[in-house]
Amino acid sequence: MTARSAGLLAVCAALVAGLLSVAGPADAAPSWLPSSGCEADLPPKPRPKPFDPRDLIPKVPDRIGIPLPYPRIRPVPEPESAEKPPVRIPSQQPPKNPCTDPCPDITDPPKPKRSTGPALSIEFPKITLDPAPKDIPVPVPNPNPAPRPPRPPVIHPGFASAPVTMKPAPPRIRGVDLVSTLTGKGSTSRTDKRWQIHGTDLGIMWEAAPGKIAVAFGDTFGKGFKPPGANGRDWRSNVLGFSSDRKLSDGMSIDTMVQDSRCHAAQILSARHIDRYEMTTIPTSGFAIGDRQFMSYMSVRTWGPIPGVWLTNYGGLAYSDDGGSTWTKDPYARWDNIFGTSQFQVSSMVPEGDHVYMFGTPNSRIGSVGVARVRTEDVLNKTAYQYWRDGRWVPARDGNVASPIFFGPAGELSARYDDASQRWQLSYLDAVRGSIVLRTARSPQGVWSEPSELVHSNRYAQLYGGFLHPWSSGRDLYFTMSTWTQYNVSLMRADIG
């Protein structure tokens, strides 16, 4: 079997797995006890009530809307206009009593009003036609484009040989437990009450400063969110919080988040929010070099009709010089998605020694994994990158020249270097297995171990993610896990041998 046919077979298998793995029962769903420990987050207790004849009336909506789709031309200025300075307020500190609601006027739902009409009257719903425009984005010249910084100088990093290291044995996973819910109702830090984060995913972590972990989330929703899936009002493509919690065995507390108003987490990376142009911008990893924060992200053109498949415009880098409050998307540190097959659309970047290593896949969750590297001082200069290809580091102007360090399908990578074991660790979603898995290696280029299963979708239906906590140590490997069924993030702990 050729490499091409094997890859096509893997893609087909991944697509099938993406459809089948979603149906697994969540037989180990999070405990009914909230991770916050707050009585207000407990499920309401059923109360007996006297008979009311109005309860016999069938529940019908007040209105039934029939969508009426129609095409609409939407001009999109290119390049982008200069953004207004983002609104920021000082981050609200944790309340002394964690069960205190800091913004009841904002976050508490209004009390439902009970009808006082005739006991057995039935009102028929109003039927309406709801116009549903389907945008056809058309780029148009922007008369007021944002100014661009000068392009960085061309660097010729040259070729470099490097040996592959001995293949380790697969990691030994002794057990995996859910520690706590990190986001949503009843979460450790009550993100719904403190920042209007009712539904979100990912939870990508890096050490932003000594004693401080940054944690980035993807598409985030406030009021109106109802699982499963990403939905609701107050859509933010990404939000960012910070944690100093070192005692992870009882959950991970989020101390603060970047805010733009009272009890509201801000979107930190801009997005056009135009389907089939730029639907959203999703963080994929983060790291710090000195006082500057970096974040890799993917510009999503559109979500595909098949689970686990999407199309990106490019994978890019953004940076922040004010501790993560405001971010700049570098206009040159981008890996364009040519014909939908380019590498490094979904990347995990890790500084180690004099280099930053970039592990990446094409868009979606069905590609193989490649690796590149760049010296820390040149991380925003795309011409300075070297790609691991055919047994050596080679320069290239594009990011589609890396050899697979192992074949996929692999989605949503998370890489770290563990000083204690002197091993690289890489977790990702294997769509064929329906599992989040872990590999290790002695060097970034490998040889990488065979994968070991961390957690399977038959325990947590429609799981994905699996982002490693930088402060994992010894046998305790902490990672975040998302599920589409709940569309929120949990903190997990694996006991590894």
N, C-alpha and C positions, 0 to 999 in steps of 0.2 A: 504494500500500500504506500502510495506517495505521501509526502508531507502535506501536499495540498488536499488530497482526498481525506486524509486523516483529520485535517483541520475542519473540512466541511462536515465530516461525520460528527465531530465534537460540537460544532455549532448546532446541528440538527438536534443532537442529544440534549444540548443545553436549553434549546427552545422548548423541547418537550418537557424537560424537567421543570422549567419555569412555569409551565402550565399545570403540571401535576403536583409539584411540591406545595402549592398553595392550599391544597385541600386537606393537609394533615391536621389531625386533631391537636388542639393546644392542651394536652393532658397535664402539662406542668405549667399552667398559666400562673401569673403573679398572684401572690396571696391576696385574699380579700382585705386583709389588714393594710391600711395605707402606710407607705414608708415614712410619711411625715410624722406619724404617731399622733396626729391631731384628731380629736373626736369629730370635728366638723367635716373631715374627709371620709368618715365611715359611710357605707351605704345606708340610706334611710331605712329605719325599722318599719315594717308594715304595721299599720294601726287599724284596728277594727273601726268601722264607721257605720252609722245607722243607714238603713235602706233609703235610697233616694231614687224615685222612679226615673229621674233624668239619666241615671246610669244605664238604663235599658235602651236609650236612644243610640243608634249606631253612630260611631265617631266618623264624621266626614269632614274633609277640609273646607274652609271657607271659599277657597278658590282652586280651580284646576287649570293650570296653564299648559297650553299646547305649544311646544317650540315651533317656530317658523323660521328655519334657517334660510339665509340668503347671502350671496357673496358681496364683499365690500372691499374696495381698494383702499389700502391704508398706506399713505406715503411715510417713509421712514428716513429722516435726515441722516446722511452719512458724510463725513465721520460724525461722531456724537458731539453734541453741544457741550459747552463747559457746564459742569454741575454747580449748582448753588452750594455754598458751604453747608454741610449737613448740620442739622440741629442736634445738639448734645446737651444733656444736663448731667450734673454729678450723679454717679451711680449711687442708688439707695443702698445703705448698709443693711445687713440682716437685722430683723427686729429682735429685741431682747427675748421676747416670748415668740418662738417660731410659729406658734399656732395663731398669732395675731394676724388679722387681715389688714394690711397697710392701706388698702384702697377699697373699702366696702362700697363706696359710692360709684366706683368704676367696675369692679369685678363681680359684685353680688347681682345675680339675676333678679329682675322684678318679680314680685309675687303674682302668681296667676290670678286673674279675676274670674270668679265663678258667675255664670249667667244667672240672672234672676227672672228670666222670661217664663213663659208657660211651661208647665212641668213636662209635657209630652209633645211639644212642638218639634217638628223636623224642618230645618232649613236646607234647601238644596244648594250645592256649591255653585258659584259663578264660574262659568267656563270662558276663558280668554285665550286669544292668540298672542303669544309672546315672541316678538321679533328676536331672532338669534343670529346676529351677523357673524359670518365666517370671514375673517380678515385675509386679504391677499396682500402681503407686505410688498411694497415697491420702493427700493432705495432711490432717494432723490438727493441732489447736491445740497449740502448744508452751508448757507451763507455765513454762519457764525460758528465755525467748528472750534472745538476746544484746542488751545495751543498745545503742541507736542514738544517735549524736550528733545534735544539733539540725539540722534542715533548713537549708541555707544560705538567705540572704535572696533574694527575687525581684529579679532585675536586668532592666531593660528596655534592651537594647543598641541598639534603634532600627534604622532602615534606613540603608543606605549604598550609594551607587553606586560602581561601579568599572569602568573600561574593560577589555574583553578585549584581549589583546596579540596581536601578529602571529604567525601560525602558523609555527613553524620547519619546516625540512626534516627528514625522518626521520633519526634518528641513523644514522651510517654504521658498521656493524659489520664490521671487517676480519678478525676471527677470534675464536674462543672456545676456550679450553683448560681441561682439568681440571688444577688445580694439585696438590691433595692430598685425601685423605679426612680429614674433620674429626672424625668420630665412629665408634665401633665398633672391631672387631678390626683391628689394624694401623694405626689412625689416628695422626695426627701426635702427639697427646698421650696415646695409649693409653687412651682413656676407659673401655674395658672393664676394664682392670687398676686404674686409679686411682679410678674412681667407680662401677663396676658399671653402666656405660652400654653395653650391647651393641647395642641398637637404639633409634633415635630419629629425629626429623625436624625440619624448619624451620631453626633457626639464625638467629634474628632479632637484629640487632645495633644498638646505639646507643652513643654516647660517654657513659659514665656519669660520667666525670671526665676532666680533661686527662690524656692518656696512658693511658687505661683504657677498654677496650671491654667492654660487657656483651653476652653472647650467650645468648639464651633458646631452649630447645628444647621441643617438644611432647610428646606421649605417649611415655614412655621405659620401656624394659624391660631387665631384668638377665638372670640365669641362665634358661636355657630358651628364650631367643630364637633363632628360626631364620627367616631370610628365606624367602619374601617376606612383606611386610606387618607390621603391628603385632601382636605376640604375645609370649608368654613370661610369666615370673613377675616379681615385684617391679615392678609397674606404678606409675609416677608420672606424673601428668597433665602435669607441667611441671618443668623443672630450669633452673638458671641458673649460668653460668660467667662468667669474666672473663679478658681477654687484654690484654697490653701489647705484643704482637708487631707491629712496624711493617714488618718485612721479609716481606711477604706473597707474594713471588715464589716462595718455597720452601715455602709452607704457612703455616697459622695455628696457633700454639700456644695452648692454653688453660692459663693459669697456675693458676687455682684455680676451685673451684666451691663454692656454698653446700652445706654438709654437715650431716647429722644424726647421723652415726656414721662410724667409721673406714672410709675408702675407699668412701663411699656418698654420692651426691648426693641432696639433700633435695628433696621436692616443696615448691614455694614458694607456690602458690595452691591453696587448698582446693577440693575437688570432691566431690559426693555419690556419684559412681560408681554411679548408679542409671539404668538404661536407661529411656528415655521419661519421664525427669524431669530429671536432670542427669547425663549420662554422663561428661562431662569438662569441664575448663576449659583452653582453649588460648590462649597468648599470640599476639597479632597484631602488636604493635609496642611500642617503648619509647622513652623520652626522659628527659632530666634538665632540671630547672629549679633552679638553685642546688644545694643539697645533697640535694634530694628527687628520688627516682627515680619515674617513672610507667611503668605498663604497661597498654596496652589488651589486652583479652582477650575471648573469646567463650565463653559458657556454652552448651555443646552439649547439646541435649535428647536427640537420637538421631542416629546415623549412618544415612543412607538406604541402600536396597538397590542403588541405582545409583551407580557411581563418581562422585565429585565433587559429590554431593548430600547435604546434611545439614540438620537443623533446629535452630536455636538458640532459647534462651529470651530472651537479650538480649546486647548488646555492652556491656561495662563498662570501668571504669577502676579500677586498684589503684595504691597508692603505698607507698613505703618511705622511712623516715627514718633507716635504719641501714645505708646502703650497699647495700641489696638483700638483706640477710640475712632479714628478715621483712617481710611485706607485708599491707596492709589493703585489702580490697575495699570501695570506697566504696559505701554503700547507695543513694546518690542519683544518682551519675554513671553512669546506665544508660540504654540505648536499647532499650526493650522491643520484642520481635519480634511485632507485631500481625498475626495471620493469616498469619504466615510470609513477609511481604512487606516488612518495614520495612528502611530503609536503615541503614547504619553498624552492621551486625552484625559485619562483618569490616573492621577499620579500620587505617589506618596514619597515625600522628600525628607531626608534625614541627614543632618550634618554629623560628620565623624572625621576627626583628624583635620587635615587641611582641605578636605573636600566635602561637598554636599552630594549625596547620592540620590538619584531620582529613579524610582521604580514605577513602571507605568504599563497601562494596557490601552488598546483602542477603546472607543466608546462602547457602552453597554457592558454586559457581564459575561461575554463569550470569548474574549481574546486571550492571548498568551502574554506572558510578562517579560518585559525587557528592562534594561537598566542603563543609566547614563550617569556621568559625574561631571562636576565643575568645581574649580577652586572656590573657596568661600568668598573671596573678594570679587569674584566675577559672576555671582549667581544670577544677576539680571542681564548678563550679556550672553545671548543665545549662541554667538559664534564661538564662545569659549568652552562649550560642552563637548565632551567625548562620549561616545556610545560603545558599549561592549558588543563587538561583532567579530565572529569567527576567531575567538580566542585572544583578542587584544582590544585596547581602547583606541578608537578611531575618531577623528574630527568629522563633522558634517554640518551642512547648513540647514538641513531639515532633521526632523526627529523620527524618521521612518526607516532608520538603518540598523536598529539594534537587533541582534539575534535573541531569540527567546532563551531566557535562563531556565525556564521550564514552560511546558505547554499548558494552556488553559483547558476548560474555561475558568476564568478568574475575574472576579468583580470586587470593586471597593477595597483596594489594598490598604494595609496598614503595616508599616515597617518600623522597627526600632533596633538599636544595638544594645544588647545586654552586657554590661561590663562584668558582672559577676561570672557569667558562664563564658564570656568572650565569644558569644554567638549572635549572629543576626537572626531576628525573628520576623516572620512575615505571615500575617493572617489575611484571609480573603474569603469571599463567598464562592463556593464551588457549586454551580447550578445543577450539574449532573448528579452529584451526591445529595444535593439539597441540604448542604451543611456549611457552616463556617469552619474552616480548617486552618492549621498552623504548620508552617515549615520552618526549618532552621538551616543556617549555613555558617561556615567559618569566614567567608568573604562575600562581598555583595554579588560578585559574579558567579558564586557557587563553586563547587556543585552543591545544589540544594537537596535537602532530605526529601523523602517521600512525605506527603501530607498526613497529618493526624487530625482526626475529627474533634473539634471542640464542642459543638452543639448542633443537633440535627433538627430539621423542620418538623419531625414527628413529635417533638417536645414543644416547640414554639412555632406555630404555623406562620408561614410567610415571613420568616426571619431574614435579615440581611445586615450588612455592616460588619461589625467586629473590629472596632478600633482600639488599639492597645494603649493602656495607661502608662505613661513614662515612668511612674514611680512603682511599677510592679517590681517585686524583688523575691529572691529565693524561689520557693515552690509556688508562690502565689502570683498568678498572671491575671491581672484585672483587665477587662475590656468592656466596651459598650456594645449593646445589641439593640437593633430596631426590629419591630414587627409591623407589617402592614395591617394586621388585624387590629392592633391598638393604635398604630401610628404614633408611637412614643418610644422613648429610649430607656433601657434598663442597664444597670451596672451588673456585670457578671464576674465570677471568680473561677479560674481554672487551677486545679492542683496538678502541677506538671512535675514529672520526675527528672 
